[in-house]
Amino acid sequence: MEYDLFIAPNTRELEEKEYFPSVVHADSVDMETLLIDTVGRGSFRKSEIEFAINQFIDVVASHLKKGSNVTIEGLGRFRVTLGSEGKITSSKTPRSNRIKVKGVQFWPEKDLMDYLNRNQEFKRTQRSTQSARISAEDLKVKLRTIWFKNHRLITRKELETFAHLSTSTAKNRIKELIAMNFLKRTDSSRMVYELVKTSDR
C-alpha cells in the first residue's frame, strides 16, 4: 500500500508541524471489477452474482432509509446521519421537509481491521503529491468518479484530505469549481458543497 505524509492542517502555521500518513490511491475499483474478481472465486455466473449483489444493496438501503443501523459481519456497521436545510434556531419540531439525510457513516469490524493490517507492507510513494499540481479539471474528474459516488456533500476540510490539498489550494479549487458550475454551496452552510445537477447546468 502506497502512502505519503501530509501536514496536519491545525499545525500548518506552527513552527513545529505534525504530519499524518494518508493512502495514495492508485486506482478506484468499480462494480465491474468486483464482479469479475468474484466470478473467478467460484462457479457462479457473473449475472447471478450481479443480481445477488444488487438485491443485497437494495435491502441494505431500505433498512438504512428506515433509520436502522446495518451491520455486515466481517465488514462493519453503517449508520445514517441527518442534517438540515438552513439553521434550526428553536427546539420546537421543524418542518419535516427541512430535515435531510446528510450521509452514511461506516465503522469497520475488528476482523476487517485485523485483516487489513496483517502482513501489510507500507511504501512511501515516489509519485508527486504536491497539492498545487492538481488542476480544477483533474479534481472535477476525481470528485465525480470517486467522492460523489458515495457522498452527497463535501466540506472544505474533506476536500483537503481527499485530494491532499493545502487549505489555501482547497479554497482556490472550490472557487474554480463553483465558477465552472460544478459545485455549489448548500443552503445549510457556506462551508458545505454539493454537486450541481446536470439539469441545472
C-alpha contacts under 8 A as a table, 3 or more apart, distances in Angstrom:
res1	aa1	res2	aa2	distance
1	M	23	V	7.30
1	M	120	Q	7.55
1	M	121	E	6.18
1	M	122	F	5.02
1	M	123	K	6.12
2	E	23	V	5.97
2	E	24	V	5.54
2	E	25	H	7.51
2	E	122	F	5.94
2	E	123	K	4.90
2	E	124	R	5.70
2	E	125	T	5.35
3	Y	21	P	6.33
3	Y	22	S	5.42
3	Y	23	V	4.34
3	Y	24	V	4.94
3	Y	122	F	6.96
3	Y	123	K	6.24
3	Y	124	R	5.15
3	Y	125	T	5.62
4	D	21	P	5.63
4	D	22	S	5.73
4	D	23	V	6.65
4	D	24	V	6.54
4	D	124	R	5.61
4	D	125	T	5.92
4	D	129	T	7.78
5	L	19	Y	5.91
5	L	20	F	5.45
5	L	21	P	4.53
5	L	22	S	6.38
6	F	19	Y	5.20
6	F	20	F	5.46
6	F	21	P	6.43
6	F	22	S	7.35
6	F	164	H	7.38
7	I	11	T	7.09
7	I	12	R	6.27
7	I	17	K	6.69
7	I	18	E	5.85
7	I	19	Y	4.45
7	I	20	F	6.48
8	A	11	T	5.52
8	A	12	R	6.35
8	A	17	K	7.28
8	A	18	E	5.59
8	A	19	Y	5.37
8	A	20	F	6.31
9	P	12	R	5.20
9	P	166	S	7.59
9	P	167	T	7.26
10	N	13	E	7.54
11	T	14	L	5.07
11	T	16	E	7.32
11	T	17	K	5.10
11	T	18	E	6.13
12	R	17	K	6.22
13	E	17	K	7.84
14	L	17	K	5.87
24	V	125	T	7.28
25	H	28	S	7.47
28	S	146	I	7.10
29	V	33	T	6.19
29	V	34	L	7.12
30	D	33	T	5.50
30	D	34	L	6.51
31	M	34	L	5.04
31	M	35	L	6.12
32	E	35	L	5.14
32	E	36	I	6.30
33	T	36	I	5.20
33	T	37	D	6.16
34	L	37	D	5.15
34	L	38	T	6.06
35	L	38	T	5.09
35	L	39	V	6.11
35	L	46	K	6.42
35	L	49	I	6.99
35	L	50	E	6.74
36	I	39	V	5.20
36	I	40	G	6.47
36	I	46	K	7.15
37	D	40	G	5.34
37	D	41	R	6.95
38	T	41	R	5.32
38	T	42	G	7.17
38	T	49	I	7.88
39	V	42	G	5.78
39	V	43	S	6.97
39	V	44	F	6.27
39	V	45	R	6.52
39	V	46	K	5.88
39	V	49	I	7.56
40	G	43	S	7.84
44	F	48	E	6.44
44	F	49	I	6.71
45	R	48	E	5.28
45	R	49	I	6.47
46	K	49	I	5.21
46	K	50	E	6.07
47	S	50	E	5.06
47	S	51	F	6.09
48	E	51	F	5.18
48	E	52	A	6.23
49	I	52	A	5.10
49	I	53	I	6.09
50	E	53	I	5.19
50	E	54	N	6.12
51	F	54	N	5.24
51	F	55	Q	6.18
52	A	55	Q	5.17
52	A	56	F	6.09
53	I	56	F	4.96
53	I	57	I	6.12
54	N	57	I	5.09
54	N	58	D	6.22
55	Q	58	D	5.10
55	Q	59	V	6.28
56	F	59	V	5.16
56	F	60	V	6.22
57	I	60	V	5.15
57	I	61	A	6.04
58	D	61	A	5.13
58	D	62	S	6.09
59	V	62	S	5.14
59	V	63	H	6.43
60	V	63	H	5.34
60	V	64	L	6.27
60	V	70	V	6.94
61	A	64	L	5.03
61	A	65	K	6.05
62	S	65	K	5.07
62	S	66	K	6.60
63	H	66	K	5.20
63	H	67	G	6.72
63	H	68	S	5.52
63	H	69	N	7.63
63	H	70	V	7.12
64	L	67	G	5.09
64	L	68	S	5.17
64	L	69	N	6.55
64	L	70	V	6.87
64	L	78	F	7.88
64	L	79	R	6.87
64	L	80	V	6.33
65	K	68	S	7.35
65	K	80	V	7.88
67	G	79	R	7.58
67	G	80	V	6.43
68	S	79	R	7.04
68	S	80	V	7.83
69	N	77	R	6.84
69	N	78	F	5.75
69	N	79	R	4.89
69	N	80	V	7.47
70	V	77	R	5.52
70	V	78	F	5.10
70	V	79	R	6.65
71	T	75	L	7.84
71	T	76	G	5.68
71	T	77	R	4.19
71	T	78	F	6.33
72	I	75	L	5.43
72	I	76	G	5.38
72	I	77	R	6.25
73	E	76	G	6.28
73	E	109	E	7.46
74	G	109	E	6.21
74	G	111	D	6.00
74	G	112	L	5.94
75	L	108	P	5.82
75	L	109	E	5.65
75	L	111	D	7.76
75	L	112	L	5.89
76	G	106	F	6.82
76	G	107	W	5.43
76	G	108	P	4.07
76	G	109	E	4.47
76	G	112	L	7.73
77	R	106	F	5.63
77	R	107	W	5.16
77	R	108	P	6.43
77	R	109	E	7.30
78	F	104	V	6.53
78	F	105	Q	5.63
78	F	106	F	4.67
78	F	107	W	6.64
79	R	104	V	5.50
79	R	105	Q	5.21
79	R	106	F	6.62
80	V	101	V	6.96
80	V	102	K	7.60
80	V	103	G	5.97
80	V	104	V	4.48
80	V	105	Q	6.29
81	T	101	V	6.04
81	T	102	K	5.46
81	T	103	G	5.33
81	T	104	V	5.87
81	T	105	Q	7.02
82	L	99	I	7.00
82	L	100	K	5.77
82	L	101	V	4.50
82	L	102	K	4.71
82	L	103	G	6.96
83	G	99	I	6.00
83	G	100	K	5.33
83	G	101	V	6.04
83	G	102	K	5.10
84	S	87	K	6.98
84	S	88	I	7.50
84	S	98	R	5.40
84	S	99	I	4.55
84	S	100	K	5.49
84	S	188	S	6.46
85	E	98	R	5.11
85	E	99	I	6.58
85	E	100	K	7.16
85	E	186	T	7.84
85	E	187	D	5.76
85	E	188	S	4.59
86	G	98	R	7.54
86	G	187	D	5.76
86	G	188	S	3.99
86	G	189	S	7.17
87	K	188	S	6.38
88	I	91	S	7.73
88	I	94	P	7.34
90	S	93	T	7.89
90	S	94	P	7.97
94	P	98	R	7.04
94	P	99	I	7.99
95	R	98	R	5.75
95	R	99	I	7.57
96	S	99	I	5.49
97	N	100	K	7.48
102	K	152	R	7.42
102	K	153	L	7.43
103	G	151	H	6.51
103	G	152	R	6.93
103	G	153	L	7.78
104	V	151	H	7.97
108	P	112	L	6.36
108	P	113	M	6.76
109	E	112	L	5.36
109	E	113	M	6.50
110	K	113	M	5.07
110	K	114	D	6.03
111	D	114	D	5.06
111	D	115	Y	6.17
112	L	115	Y	5.08
112	L	116	L	6.20
113	M	116	L	5.10
113	M	117	N	6.23
114	D	117	N	5.30
114	D	118	R	5.95
115	Y	118	R	5.14
116	L	120	Q	6.79
117	N	120	Q	5.26
125	T	128	S	7.92
129	T	133	R	7.79
129	T	164	H	7.26
130	Q	133	R	5.82
130	Q	134	I	7.79
130	Q	164	H	7.76
130	Q	165	L	7.79
131	S	134	I	5.94
131	S	163	A	7.39
131	S	164	H	5.85
131	S	165	L	4.59
131	S	166	S	6.47
131	S	169	T	7.06
132	A	135	S	7.50
132	A	165	L	7.29
132	A	169	T	6.39
134	I	138	D	6.14
134	I	139	L	6.52
135	S	138	D	5.18
135	S	139	L	6.11
135	S	173	R	7.78
136	A	139	L	4.96
136	A	140	K	6.04
136	A	173	R	5.79
136	A	176	E	6.54
136	A	177	L	6.49
137	E	140	K	5.04
137	E	141	V	6.61
138	D	141	V	5.34
138	D	142	K	6.36
139	L	142	K	5.01
139	L	143	L	6.01
139	L	163	A	7.69
140	K	143	L	5.26
140	K	144	R	6.09
140	K	177	L	7.46
140	K	182	F	7.56
141	V	144	R	5.23
141	V	145	T	6.00
142	K	145	T	5.43
142	K	146	I	5.77
142	K	147	W	7.18
143	L	146	I	5.45
143	L	147	W	4.82
143	L	148	F	5.94
144	R	147	W	6.27
144	R	148	F	5.34
144	R	149	K	6.87
145	T	148	F	6.77
145	T	149	K	6.32
146	I	149	K	5.54
146	I	150	N	7.29
147	W	150	N	5.84
147	W	151	H	6.01
148	F	151	H	4.79
148	F	152	R	5.97
148	F	153	L	7.59
148	F	195	L	7.65
151	H	154	I	7.42
152	R	194	E	6.30
152	R	195	L	7.46
153	L	192	V	6.63
153	L	193	Y	5.59
153	L	194	E	4.74
153	L	195	L	7.44
154	I	158	E	6.11
154	I	159	L	6.70
154	I	192	V	5.79
154	I	193	Y	5.30
154	I	194	E	6.38
155	T	158	E	5.10
155	T	159	L	6.22
155	T	191	M	5.85
155	T	192	V	4.60
155	T	193	Y	6.10
156	R	159	L	5.01
156	R	160	E	6.25
156	R	167	T	7.91
156	R	170	A	6.59
156	R	171	K	7.19
156	R	174	I	7.87
156	R	191	M	6.45
156	R	192	V	7.10
157	K	160	E	4.98
157	K	161	T	6.40
157	K	167	T	7.70
158	E	161	T	5.22
158	E	162	F	5.91
159	L	162	F	4.99
159	L	163	A	5.87
159	L	164	H	7.68
159	L	165	L	7.24
159	L	170	A	6.74
160	E	163	A	5.62
160	E	164	H	5.26
160	E	165	L	4.43
160	E	166	S	6.15
160	E	167	T	6.55
160	E	170	A	5.95
161	T	164	H	5.07
161	T	165	L	6.76
162	F	165	L	7.89
165	L	169	T	5.91
165	L	170	A	5.62
166	S	169	T	5.21
166	S	170	A	6.02
167	T	170	A	5.11
167	T	171	K	6.24
168	S	171	K	5.19
168	S	172	N	6.32
169	T	172	N	5.06
169	T	173	R	6.07
170	A	173	R	5.11
170	A	174	I	6.09
171	K	174	I	5.19
171	K	175	K	6.34
172	N	175	K	5.17
172	N	176	E	6.29
173	R	176	E	4.99
173	R	177	L	6.07
174	I	177	L	5.05
174	I	178	I	6.10
174	I	183	L	7.49
175	K	178	I	5.21
175	K	179	A	6.19
176	E	179	A	5.03
176	E	180	M	6.13
177	L	180	M	4.91
177	L	181	N	6.32
177	L	182	F	5.29
177	L	183	L	5.56
178	I	181	N	5.00
178	I	182	F	5.72
178	I	183	L	4.78
178	I	184	K	5.67
179	A	182	F	7.58
180	M	183	L	7.75
181	N	184	K	7.19
181	N	196	V	6.62
181	N	201	R	6.54
182	F	195	L	6.03
182	F	196	V	5.33
183	L	193	Y	6.28
183	L	194	E	5.61
183	L	195	L	4.78
183	L	196	V	5.34
184	K	193	Y	5.48
184	K	194	E	5.60
184	K	195	L	6.46
184	K	196	V	6.12
185	R	189	S	7.07
185	R	190	R	5.74
185	R	191	M	7.21
185	R	192	V	5.96
185	R	193	Y	4.47
185	R	194	E	6.39
186	T	189	S	5.82
186	T	190	R	6.73
186	T	192	V	5.93
186	T	193	Y	5.50
186	T	194	E	6.41
187	D	190	R	7.54
188	S	192	V	7.65
189	S	192	V	5.47
190	R	193	Y	7.60
196	V	200	D	6.55
196	V	201	R	6.91
197	K	200	D	5.28
197	K	201	R	6.71
198	T	201	R	5.36
